[in-house]
């Protein structure tokens, strides 16, 4: 079973300058083929919220927060959250996190915060700067870990062009924890 609650008043899906966004999602896993003969019902809940506003006609800020957790005693980690990479509309519990490669940070619960500055230098041409921070581990809501200084951080700078085929983007990202530079390229609409 699954349930979703979504509200979106962003004025632009890819480059919002004003509006509010909320997406809550819960999945209940009640039965299984039980290949390992140890299945117990469990569920995952996650939500993300965003708020965009203009500072000037060309400069906007998008603040975001995400979180998720597991309920139940499932020992199989295949549906745990995995943070890393850049994009949207990931399957299962993959979550974008700039500064790290895809699926680099696993855990059964997480909290993430982000801030994006977007400057439209010319019509449909954007330069953006992004910072994101997270705590990710197993059971972070049980021991208060979710409310501590973030264990993971990542930063990115990029250029985006808003075209009739969707956004064309190049972003360079870096994390002080890994000291690695990772490039991400996106061409076209997110499906």
Steps between C-alpha positions, in 0.01 A plus 500: 500500500611856450375851557612838370412858589632772270462877476691711245462875449845553346476733201756289306582133555871531426581863585245617759514862616198483730270244650479211744545129438413198716513130418430233761518131419446181699537139389379201700645158423257247647607175337778347297593182319724463810794345319718528812220377727531802732254761369327736743269784387666843483454842345699799378388862533664801337418862435656803338406864520626806317450874502615730218510879506654786303765732639516703177345453156798283400603337831289241682547265795356152540512351851434128532478230762450125470475211739409136516492203734414132522232355728520134592771240532615424147856368478515531121664831408408494130233769550705721735562862403807568288619858457734629231506634148285754324160467338135458572231231486727227633353155557442354845687692770785658305550865596705765322804627695758717328865445590467121503461244223170317453397262782806589711333560837263221615283477811147415610433861606622846403449875526625741235497875458595704195525855374517594133584845366393547138608801297344547155784676315304515172150384415487122562873488591567421865806483721433321826676420825378220725589382850352187656549339840377169643507247778454145374526173694289223645246612762613864523164603646538255792818648648476870406762477223263678262528818707883516516749679278474351147736213424486558124525818295531582133522809286447568131519774241336469163365645182151419371323583177119479492416357154190361329648152563532570871798620701853451372727510803861453604594502867832454674466377858737446789485367854745585778462148642609316183706783348384380157368708213209346308339636183132447421336566163126498436334535159123523466189457709496281811253214469 
